[in-house]
Amino acid sequence: MQFVQFICAKLQGGNMTIAKYAPDDLDRRIIAHLRADGRASLSKLSDALGVARGTVQNRLDRLLETGTLLGFTVRVREDYDVNAVRAVMMVEVVGKSTTQVIRKLRGLTEISALHTTNGNWDLVADIRAASLADFDRVLREVRMIDGVANSETSLLLSSV
């Protein structure tokens, strides 16, 4: 299996294996097709890529197993929910607690994307809340996370 590079490390006291996977060109092409059409069937992908259906299935299984693909989701128009409150939040993290803060932020369903950055802020979160009340709750929850020193949030008024 020359197309795969695995670096495995057993965690002490458990059966969990962490694998670092380096996707090759075919993997990147599969991912690109899925980004364009997340509902594409194995047959459609195999035809588009010029490989056997079984090859696509094996690659998808491996991409999911190694965590390269985290799952499948739905993309919607920006204006699909005109009442949604959208914002960008910059977060400053204290000391070496970035990993724990990221873990907590990922647990908030209203945070649609999370990015590390440089400069005065450590993290940038994209927020989408159903209402101002939900938005207010998210702000409070973020500020209560151990390791969050400061945050600044900007509401997104429109997309141009």
Steps between C-alpha positions, in 0.01 A plus 500: 500500500739767376234771480463511876738630764402400849677612813330316784546540871317291757365695793602347830226315679257494209424352162484834323735554207589845372590500132649784299397462141658675203241509219631443150374646171205259470391573856515874431296453182237298691481774763470768230207314338331458838541869574314575177239226554495339843220267387695354207460123482796264491416423136494868406831560678665197342385607152619857550837388636556210261554241773309196623206545736677281757803729489282801580330309784835394649636852477188651660514242779864586565438877487224459759694251714805725525296811569602669177128521420303585811161437346256634246288809532262728316597831343231765485466845351620777728150649504307177558400620848452875490434511875829332593753706690847465349821621657875463512658465844868549573621315809810551713619189683697498826827308514508152357128428517434535126425131446246489783335823383477369142340178628236697693429739212454209257229373733285809436272425205465870419870519413512401134876541451799553723842628394835557668663830413790727585508850642308618805245218478563126517176368350228624266154341517219531246169508687148442370220518757125467448419814699654782701417308818694197371783728390515656847510152657790398272697811598448421870598135451821594318596751768449233770747256340813456713793640304307770313660829605317738269276506195373750248200435280380671184151442365481433127232728360505392135708311246610698196 
